[in-house]
Amino acid sequence: MSDKTITFPVEATHILMFARSIGDYSPEYNDAEAAKGTEAGGIVAPLTFPQSVAQFDPDYHLRLQPGKPWFGSGKTASGIEGKPASSGGLHAEQHFEYHRPLRPGDVLSVTVKDGNTWEKESKRAGKLMFSERITEYRDQNGELVVTARSVGVRTERPVEQG
């Protein structure tokens, strides 16, 4: 997902299912009445909830695409023979900066853009190439709600073992 905008509706049921999937049963994620006494007051989304945008991105590479082979779970569920293709990189960091809590009823416009790039030398893998991606989540009024920053790293060569 790069240089495109995705619409992401925030719904109470979606928040509830996300919170349950991460094992967090706090009242602010599912019960507006019980959450009134919390600091935020009312239902809010868990801190990592913005990652749910992947469910609204038709091109998200880790999500099943009907009719296409997919490296998913299950003994033979993927449809991919052998090892899946690799980008040769890994996810190194993820940061979320909240400007206000996400709440049911928000309709977010999510834009992803490239950030900084930099390199470092490694004894075991040669050059390490870092790249940053900035994801901005704006509400239905155009106000910035969350800024997410992720950093990926690729190596110049496979890591030497030993």
LINTA-V427688 format. One record per helix or strand of 3 or more residues. SS is the DSSP state (H for helix, E for strand). FROM is the first residue (numbers start at 0). LEN is the number of residues. Records with the same first field share a line. If there is no record, write none. Layout:
SS: FROM-LEN + FROM-LEN
//
This chain:
E: 4-5 + 88-10 + 106-16 + 125-13 + 143-12
H: 11-10 + 26-3 + 31-4 + 48-8
//
